Amino acid sequence: MSRELAHRVQNAFDRCKTFPEAGVHNGLFQVRGEAYMALIELRNLCPEIVLALRDRE
């Protein structure tokens, strides 16, 4: 895995950790927007991560 990809993954993961979940309020589960965006970023990085790990084999 390239250093740049590893750095991008670590940054997104760290942003997810810094935002605690808001939980359920009035029957709706709420998550802070910043944490949700970081989670989406991690999801979008998954294909790159899989390819990088596959190249190591």
C-alpha positions, 0 to 999 in steps of 0.5 A, a space after each residue: 500500500 502506498 504511503 499516500 493511500 495509507 495516510 488517507 485511510 488513517 486520516 479518515 479513520 481518525 476523523 471517525 474516532 473523534 466524533 462520538 455517535 449521537 445515538 437515538 433521539 425521538 426515534 431517529 438515529 443521529 450521526 454528526 455530519 463530519 463523522 458520516 462524511 469520514 465514514 463515506 470516505 473510508 467506504 470509497 477508499 475500499 476498492 483502492 485498499 483491496 487493490 493495494 492489498 492484492 498487489 502485495 500477494 
